[in-house]
Structure formats: C-alpha cells, structure tokens
Amino acid sequence: MKHLNVLIATILFLSTTHIVAQTADDPWQIGLSFNAVDVYPTGAEGNDPFAPQGDFFEDVFNFSDHWNFGGPSVSLSRSVYKGFSIGARVSINLIKKIEGLDNVEYPYFAAGGFLKQTFASSKKVRPFITVGYGISDFDYSNNRKFELLSSNTSRNINGGIGFDFKFFDFIGLSIESTFHNPLESTGVKHFRHQLGLFYAFGEKDTDKDGIKDKDDECPEEPGLKEFNGCPDTDGDTIPDNKDECPEEVGTEMMNGCPDADEDGIADKDDECPQDKGSVALNGCPDTDEDGVADKNDKCPDEVGAPENEGCPWPDTDGDGVNDKEDACPEEKGTPENSGCPELSKEIISSINELADKILFAPESLRLQGASVFRVLNEIKSLLELNPDGKLIIEGHASSDGSSEYNAKLSEQRANAVREYLIKMGISADRLRVESFGEDKPANDNDTLEGRALNRRVQFRADF
C-alpha cells in the first residue's frame, strides 16, 4: 500500500507541474468516479486466467458475467487550449468476475496520463475523446494484496470516448469508456468504464466576487452577478462602469446621474440644477426669453440685449430709437434719420420753392439774378427758425459742355450756395453737397429757356 501512495503522489505532482507550465489561467478539473473493469473477451484457459476466450461481439455487454464494479478512479486535468486538456488518472478495483473462473479476487490498479479533446455540442452536453499512456496491474496471484511493479505490471496505451454533462458552471457528471492495450505479454487487455462527478476550479477571480475574471467586466472590483461582476455603488441599478455618477442615485436616461429639476440636463452639467432650464443656457431658465439666463440677466422680466446684461437699451430722448442705435441720443429725431432730428417736408418744400429763383450763368458758378441773394437770405431764415435737421444741397447743370465738366460744375454751384449760407451763420454741420451734373434735368435741354432752368440747385432733407 505504501508503494501505491508513493506512485499516486508522484503522478499527480508530475502532471500538475507540467500542466501549470502550459497555461496559468485555464481551469482545472478534478474527477471522482466509480469504475467497472471488463476483462472480456479474456477468460480462464489452462494456467492463464486471462487467456483469450469467447466471442467478443456476442456478449461484451453481458454486465453480470464479466463487469467488475468498484472504484474509485481519481483524475486531475487542466484545459490548455480550446477544449484540449491534459491530465492524470489513478484507478483501483477488485476483479471478481472472470469468465470461466470462480472465487477470484484479483486486485487491479492503473495509473497514467491522458490527453482529452472536448467538442462543444451544447452548453450542457459535451462529447470527448481521450488517448493515454500508463501502467496497469492485475495481481492474478490471488493474494488479494496491492503489490505494484510486480511481474503482473505492464505498460499500456489506451483510448476512449465519453460525455460530460454540466449541472452548473463548476459541477457535472462524466461518463467514459476506455480500452487499454498492454505493451507487454504479461499485460491484460481490458475495458474500463467510469461514471462519476467532476468539479472545475482554478480560474482567476481577482476581486473574489464569485465571478470568474473571464466573465467579469470589472475583474478588479467586487461586483454583482446581474451586472457581470461590476459594482453598483449608489444602488440605482446602473453598474458603475456605465454610471457617469457612480456615487449619486440617477436615472438610465441620464447615464446614472441625477436631474433634480427634470429638465433633461444632468445635475453635473446643469448650471442651475434646481431650476428647470434649457440646453442652450446650460440648464438655466430665461424668463423674458431674451437669450440671457436669469442668473446673468439684470432685467430678467424685460426683453433686453445680451451685450447690455439682459436689459433693454435706454432711449434718453424718447424718440423711439434706443441710445445704442441713436446717432443723436439726446435730441429727439426719427428712425429714418438714425434718431436725429430732420427738417419737415413742409420746410423742404418751402425752401425748394425759393430755390427755383437761384439761377447760374452758362458754364459758370456765378449766381445770377437780382433777387438771388434775397432768396438765399429767406432760406437762411427758414433754417434758423427750424434749427433741427440737416440739408443736402444738390447741384445740377444743363447739357452744355461734356458730362465730366458738367459734373464738376454742378458741384461747384452747390458749394457756392453752401458757402454763402455758412457765411450767413448756418452751421457747416447742417449742410452737405451732392452733384448730379446733367443727369437730372428739370426742363428741356434743347431750348435756351430749358437749359437756363436746368442750371440750378435743389434741397432735400439729410437723413
């Protein structure tokens, strides 16, 4: 018995050492089975209790005649690559049934290594094949003692088939039949059938949460099975690896973050987490809808301008044009004139009635007519009586001469009128000149009278 223990320990140590060197992270599997040794088709013939005898195909499955049920068989294996594993096995039995012999009790012992290839037909049922090499011993001296390495011990090669049935991830049932063919003449050909349980172990579980690293999405943090091994620190049913706020209870819509004001913006991104707001304003409200968040709006109930801190621009002169757009913020004017005052249509009409009497000599900027200066004085008086508003003096010419000459001449005529009015006391800022040459005739240029009337100035309000 001492030799048996030494051999078993040696085989397990050698197989374990070899397998670990193959792959450190693959699963181990230990098996414990009952075995049945079938020495058929051998039987008693002469002095050899295991001499060939009988018809194999006739009664190989006659369990009662030559199947020796006993055990145990102990195996240890390790997965190496995609269903391929390597292992070692020890089996013990007592042979009591040999066809043609009665009252025998031959101790049986076998040990060896094997290679196993499993085929994944389903998650629960997996067929496999094995090939192996080892020793077997039939002590047919009938002394009923286990004595290893005796003359009855022989080397053998073996092969088998079987099925693994998984009950759970780590426990299952294994059924296997192997045929052992001895390499020495003293050996005995035999079948060994096994039925037992296996237990898988050894896969890494770094965080010790009961979920193997290969199935654990968070292998270094203890977690929950329903979250594939990841924790849920805040208990909001969103695992930490998918939770943008793992320490605050949130919603799935907000990727695990809270949204206190329910405005669709997570509190962590919401500048006003207690007040419902808009995405455009980072979660803050805008009561007057002027594009300035209430927290930055100095006039939250009045539509205002962002550049004026949310307040409307003032209109100091009350002319309906705010000071920002009013060119004359302290003088009441019109929107058409950018907030500045302008001369009324009536005043402009009166000035133009007087302007009909302002005439010029041909090809000259000299004012013509005895009444022309009296007319200019009346225009000056009208401007003084209406101090608001600016005036444009238009210069025109007849078709005498070239168009370029007439354009220059008409400008000179308008400037002559402007300079006279300035000398009479009208502010230069109120007067501006534009020239049109012969482009806008008021009369027919084919007659002397018409050309004389076209040498003129006209006035209009300056907006």
C-alpha positions in Angstrom: 0.0 0.0 0.0 3.0 2.3 0.7 4.1 1.9 -3.0 0.6 2.8 -4.2 0.6 6.0 -2.2 4.0 7.0 -3.5 3.1 6.3 -7.1 -0.1 8.3 -6.9 1.6 11.3 -5.3 4.4 11.2 -7.9 2.0 11.0 -10.9 -0.1 13.9 -9.5 2.9 16.0 -8.8 4.4 15.5 -12.2 1.2 16.1 -14.1 0.4 19.2 -12.1 3.9 20.7 -12.6 3.7 20.1 -16.3 0.2 21.4 -16.8 0.7 24.6 -14.9 3.6 25.4 -17.1 1.3 25.2 -20.1 -1.2 27.9 -19.1 -1.6 29.6 -15.8 -5.0 31.0 -16.2 -7.0 28.0 -17.6 -9.4 25.9 -15.4 -8.5 22.8 -13.5 -10.9 19.8 -13.3 -10.8 17.1 -10.7 -13.0 13.9 -11.2 -14.1 11.2 -8.8 -15.8 8.2 -10.4 -16.9 4.6 -9.8 -15.2 2.3 -12.4 -16.1 -1.0 -13.9 -13.3 -3.2 -15.3 -14.3 -5.5 -18.1 -11.7 -8.2 -18.9 -13.8 -9.8 -21.6 -13.0 -11.3 -24.1 -10.4 -12.9 -21.9 -11.1 -15.9 -19.7 -9.6 -18.9 -17.9 -7.7 -21.2 -20.2 -5.1 -23.5 -18.9 -3.0 -21.9 -16.2 -3.5 -18.4 -17.6 -6.7 -16.8 -16.2 -6.6 -14.1 -18.8 -6.1 -16.1 -21.9 -8.3 -15.1 -24.9 -11.7 -16.9 -24.8 -15.2 -16.4 -26.1 -16.8 -14.3 -28.8 -16.4 -10.6 -28.1 -19.3 -9.4 -30.2 -21.6 -12.0 -28.7 -21.7 -10.9 -25.1 -19.4 -8.0 -24.5 -22.3 -6.1 -22.8 -23.2 -9.0 -20.5 -22.6 -7.0 -17.4 -23.4 -9.7 -14.9 -20.7 -12.1 -16.2 -17.6 -10.0 -16.5 -18.1 -6.4 -15.4 -16.3 -5.7 -12.1 -17.9 -2.7 -10.5 -15.8 -1.0 -7.9 -13.6 2.0 -7.6 -12.6 4.7 -7.2 -11.0 6.5 -10.1 -9.5 9.9 -9.4 -8.4 12.3 -12.2 -6.9 15.7 -12.4 -6.7 17.7 -15.6 -6.2 21.1 -16.9 -7.5 22.9 -20.0 -4.8 24.0 -22.4 -6.4 25.4 -25.5 -10.0 25.4 -26.9 -11.3 22.2 -25.4 -7.9 20.4 -25.3 -6.7 19.4 -21.9 -4.0 17.2 -20.3 -4.3 15.2 -17.1 -3.5 12.2 -15.0 -5.7 9.4 -13.5 -5.4 6.7 -10.9 -7.9 3.8 -10.7 -8.4 0.9 -8.2 -10.7 -2.1 -8.4 -11.1 -5.7 -7.4 -11.6 -8.3 -10.1 -14.1 -10.9 -9.1 -15.7 -11.8 -12.4 -13.7 -13.6 -15.0 -15.5 -15.9 -17.3 -14.6 -19.5 -16.5 -13.1 -18.8 -13.0 -14.9 -18.7 -9.7 -14.0 -17.3 -6.3 -11.3 -15.0 -7.5 -10.3 -11.6 -6.1 -7.6 -10.1 -8.2 -6.5 -6.6 -7.1 -6.5 -4.1 -10.0 -4.5 -0.9 -10.2 -4.0 1.6 -13.1 -2.3 5.0 -13.4 -1.2 7.2 -16.2 -1.6 10.4 -18.1 -4.0 11.3 -20.9 -4.9 13.9 -23.5 -8.5 14.9 -23.9 -10.3 16.8 -26.6 -13.8 18.1 -25.8 -16.3 19.0 -28.5 -18.8 21.7 -27.6 -22.1 20.4 -29.0 -24.1 22.4 -26.4 -23.6 24.3 -23.1 -24.7 21.3 -21.1 -23.6 18.2 -23.0 -20.1 17.9 -24.4 -18.7 14.7 -26.0 -15.0 14.0 -25.8 -12.3 11.6 -26.8 -9.1 10.6 -24.9 -5.8 8.9 -25.6 -3.4 8.0 -22.9 -0.3 6.1 -21.7 0.2 4.4 -18.3 0.6 1.2 -16.4 -1.9 -1.3 -15.2 -1.6 -4.2 -12.8 -3.7 -7.4 -12.5 -2.4 -9.3 -9.5 -3.7 -12.7 -10.5 -1.7 -14.5 -7.9 -4.9 -14.2 -6.0 -3.1 -13.0 -2.8 -5.6 -10.1 -2.6 -2.9 -7.5 -1.9 -1.9 -4.5 -4.0 1.7 -5.0 -4.9 2.9 -2.6 -7.5 5.7 -3.0 -10.0 5.4 -6.8 -9.8 5.7 -9.1 -12.8 2.0 -8.5 -13.4 2.5 -4.8 -14.1 2.6 -3.7 -17.7 2.7 -0.5 -19.7 -0.3 0.2 -21.9 -1.7 2.7 -24.3 -5.4 3.5 -24.2 -8.1 5.4 -25.9 -11.7 6.2 -25.1 -14.8 8.2 -25.6 -17.3 9.8 -23.2 -19.6 12.7 -22.4 -19.5 15.5 -19.8 -22.9 16.7 -18.6 -22.7 20.1 -16.8 -25.1 20.7 -14.0 -23.6 24.1 -13.0 -20.6 26.1 -14.2 -18.3 24.1 -11.9 -20.0 20.7 -11.3 -21.0 18.0 -13.7 -21.4 14.3 -14.5 -18.9 12.4 -16.6 -19.3 9.0 -18.4 -16.4 7.4 -20.2 -15.3 4.1 -21.6 -11.6 3.4 -22.5 -9.8 0.4 -23.9 -6.4 -0.4 -22.6 -3.9 -2.3 -24.7 -0.8 -3.7 -22.9 2.7 -3.4 -24.4 4.0 -6.5 -22.5 2.9 -10.1 -22.9 2.1 -10.2 -19.2 -0.4 -7.4 -19.6 -4.1 -7.8 -19.9 -6.3 -6.2 -22.5 -9.4 -4.7 -20.8 -12.0 -2.0 -20.9 -12.5 0.4 -18.0 -15.9 2.2 -17.8 -16.4 5.1 -15.5 -19.3 7.1 -14.1 -18.8 10.0 -11.7 -18.7 13.7 -10.9 -16.2 16.3 -11.9 -15.5 19.7 -10.3 -13.9 22.6 -12.2 -11.8 25.1 -10.3 -8.8 27.3 -10.6 -10.0 30.1 -12.8 -9.0 33.5 -11.5 -11.4 35.6 -9.6 -9.2 38.6 -8.7 -11.9 40.6 -6.8 -13.3 37.5 -5.1 -16.9 38.3 -6.0 -17.7 34.8 -7.2 -17.5 35.7 -10.9 -14.5 34.4 -12.9 -12.3 37.0 -14.4 -13.1 35.8 -18.0 -16.8 36.6 -17.3 -16.2 39.6 -15.1 -16.5 43.0 -16.8 -14.9 44.6 -13.7 -12.4 41.9 -12.6 -10.6 44.1 -10.0 -13.7 45.4 -8.3 -16.1 43.2 -6.3 -19.5 43.3 -8.1 -22.8 41.7 -8.7 -23.7 38.8 -10.9 -26.6 40.7 -12.6 -24.1 43.4 -13.7 -21.5 40.9 -14.9 -19.3 41.4 -11.9 -19.4 45.2 -11.8 -20.4 47.1 -8.6 -23.4 49.5 -8.3 -22.1 51.8 -5.6 -25.2 54.1 -5.5 -27.7 51.3 -5.9 -29.5 52.9 -8.8 -29.4 49.7 -10.9 -26.8 51.2 -13.2 -23.4 49.5 -12.8 -20.5 51.8 -12.0 -18.8 51.0 -15.3 -21.8 52.5 -17.1 -22.6 55.1 -14.5 -21.3 58.6 -15.1 -22.2 59.5 -11.4 -21.4 56.2 -9.6 -21.9 57.7 -6.1 -25.2 59.5 -6.8 -28.5 57.9 -7.5 -29.6 58.7 -11.0 -31.6 57.5 -14.0 -30.7 55.4 -17.0 -31.7 58.3 -19.3 -29.1 60.5 -17.6 -26.5 57.7 -17.7 -26.8 57.2 -14.0 -26.7 60.9 -13.0 -29.4 62.8 -11.1 -31.6 65.5 -12.7 -33.2 67.3 -9.8 -35.2 69.8 -11.9 -36.1 67.3 -14.5 -35.1 69.5 -17.4 -33.2 66.7 -19.3 -29.8 68.0 -18.2 -27.8 66.0 -15.6 -27.1 68.0 -12.5 -23.3 67.7 -13.1 -23.8 69.6 -16.4 -26.6 71.9 -15.1 -25.5 75.4 -14.0 -28.9 75.8 -12.4 -29.7 72.2 -11.1 -32.7 73.4 -9.0 -34.4 75.4 -11.8 -35.7 74.0 -15.0 -33.9 75.5 -17.9 -32.8 74.9 -21.5 -29.9 73.1 -23.1 -28.9 76.3 -24.9 -28.4 78.0 -21.5 -26.8 75.0 -19.7 -29.9 74.2 -17.8 -30.8 77.7 -16.6 -34.1 79.5 -17.1 -34.7 82.6 -19.2 -38.0 84.2 -18.1 -38.1 87.0 -20.6 -36.7 84.8 -23.4 -34.1 87.3 -24.5 -31.3 84.7 -24.7 -29.7 85.8 -21.3 -30.1 83.3 -18.4 -31.9 84.8 -15.5 -28.8 84.3 -13.3 -26.9 86.7 -15.5 -29.9 88.9 -16.5 -30.1 92.2 -14.6 -33.6 92.7 -16.1 -35.0 89.1 -16.0 -38.6 90.3 -16.7 -37.8 92.6 -19.6 -36.5 91.6 -23.0 -33.1 93.0 -23.3 -29.8 92.8 -25.1 -27.1 90.3 -24.2 -24.4 93.0 -24.6 -26.4 95.1 -22.1 -26.6 92.3 -19.4 -30.1 91.4 -20.5 -31.6 94.8 -20.1 -33.2 96.9 -22.9 -31.1 99.8 -24.2 -32.3 103.3 -22.9 -33.9 105.9 -25.1 -32.8 109.1 -23.5 -34.5 111.5 -25.9 -37.7 109.3 -26.1 -37.8 109.3 -29.9 -38.3 105.6 -30.2 -34.7 104.9 -31.2 -32.6 103.4 -28.4 -29.4 105.1 -27.4 -27.2 102.3 -28.9 -28.6 103.0 -32.4 -29.4 106.7 -31.9 -26.9 108.9 -33.6 -28.3 111.8 -31.6 -29.2 110.2 -28.3 -30.0 113.5 -26.6 -32.0 115.0 -29.5 -35.4 113.7 -30.5 -35.3 112.5 -34.1 -36.8 109.9 -36.4 -35.9 106.3 -37.0 -35.4 107.1 -40.7 -32.7 109.7 -39.7 -31.0 107.3 -37.2 -32.6 109.1 -34.2 -31.6 112.5 -35.3 -34.0 115.4 -36.0 -34.8 116.3 -39.6 -36.4 119.1 -41.5 -40.1 118.6 -42.2 -41.4 118.0 -45.7 -43.2 121.4 -45.5 -39.9 123.2 -44.7 -38.1 121.4 -47.5 -41.0 122.3 -49.9 -40.8 126.0 -48.9 -37.0 126.0 -49.4 -37.3 124.4 -52.9 -39.9 127.0 -53.9 -37.3 129.6 -53.1 -34.6 127.6 -54.8 -36.4 127.9 -58.2 -35.2 131.5 -58.2 -31.5 130.6 -57.8 -30.0 130.5 -61.3 -26.5 130.5 -62.8 -24.9 131.9 -65.9 -24.0 129.4 -68.6 -20.8 127.5 -67.9 -20.4 129.5 -64.6 -20.8 129.0 -60.9 -21.7 132.7 -60.5 -25.1 133.3 -59.0 -27.5 135.1 -61.5 -30.4 137.4 -60.8 -31.1 140.5 -58.7 -33.3 138.6 -56.3 -30.9 135.6 -55.7 -29.4 136.9 -52.5 -32.7 137.9 -51.1 -33.8 134.3 -51.8 -30.8 132.8 -50.0 -31.5 135.1 -47.0 -35.0 133.8 -46.8 -33.6 130.2 -46.9 -31.2 131.1 -44.1 -34.1 132.5 -42.1 -36.2 129.3 -42.5 -33.2 127.2 -41.3 -32.7 129.4 -38.3 -36.4 129.1 -37.4 -36.0 125.2 -37.7 -32.7 124.5 -36.0 -33.2 120.7 -36.1 -32.3 118.8 -39.1 -29.7 118.8 -41.9 -29.9 119.8 -45.5 -28.5 118.4 -48.7 -27.7 120.9 -51.5 -28.0 119.3 -54.9 -26.0 120.8 -57.8 -27.3 120.4 -61.4 -26.2 121.6 -64.8 -27.5 121.9 -68.4 -26.2 119.8 -71.2 -23.8 122.5 -72.4 -20.2 121.0 -72.3 -19.1 117.5 -71.6 -20.7 115.4 -68.9 -17.4 115.4 -66.8 -17.2 119.2 -67.0 -20.9 119.5 -66.0 -20.5 117.1 -63.0 -17.7 119.3 -61.7 -19.5 122.5 -62.4 -22.7 121.3 -60.7 -20.6 120.5 -57.5 -19.1 124.0 -57.6 -22.5 125.6 -57.9 -23.8 123.7 -54.9 -20.7 124.6 -52.9 -21.2 128.3 -53.8 -24.7 128.2 -52.2 -23.4 126.2 -49.2 -20.5 128.7 -48.5 -22.9 131.7 -48.8 -25.3 130.1 -46.2 -22.3 129.3 -43.9 -21.2 133.0 -44.1 -24.7 134.0 -43.2 -24.4 132.0 -39.9 -25.8 128.5 -40.7 -23.7 125.7 -39.2 -21.5 123.8 -41.7 -22.5 120.6 -40.0 -26.1 121.1 -41.2 -25.1 121.4 -44.9 -23.9 118.7 -47.3 -23.3 118.8 -51.1 -24.1 116.3 -53.8 -23.6 116.9 -57.5 -25.6 115.4 -60.4 -24.2 117.2 -63.4 -26.6 117.0 -66.4 -28.1 113.6 -65.3 -31.3 115.0 -63.8 -32.6 117.8 -66.0 -35.8 119.6 -64.8 -36.5 121.1 -68.3 -35.8 120.5 -72.0 -32.1 121.0 -72.8 -33.0 121.7 -76.5 -34.1 125.2 -75.7 -32.3 128.2 -74.2 -35.0 128.7 -71.6 -34.9 125.0 -70.7 -31.1 125.0 -70.3 -31.2 128.1 -68.2 -33.7 126.5 -65.7 -31.5 123.3 -65.6 -28.6 125.4 -64.2 -29.9 125.2 -60.7 -29.7 123.9 -57.1 -32.3 121.9 -55.2 -32.6 121.0 -51.5 -33.7 117.9 -49.6 -33.5 116.7 -46.0 -30.4 114.8 -45.0 -31.3 111.6 -43.1 
